[in-house]
């Protein structure tokens, strides 16, 4: 599915739910539903196993499933070296100093 197909699909869903929610409020529902659909897609390969475990746990009175968001959405990036951060700060300071005469006129 390309970008325009996804956008068309989302607006199609928006049109379907438009009259279900107060006018101007359906956009508050689109993002959460999109996130839930994405989670469903990402976890699709494990769904049969999850349902199996859920059925087993239900028999003994325990129901639940925890989604490890870090596992699916977090990408580790090592911290930048302090010298690089300091150089960036100095560049910003120079830009601020250069802007000061323009701000006073």
Buried (B, 14 or more C-beta within 10 A) or exposed (E): EEEEEEEEEBEEBBEEEBEEEEEEEBEEBBEEEBEEEEBEEEEEEEEEEEEEBBEEEEEEEEEEEEEEEEEEEEEEEEEEEEEEEEEEEEEEEEEEEEEEEEEEE
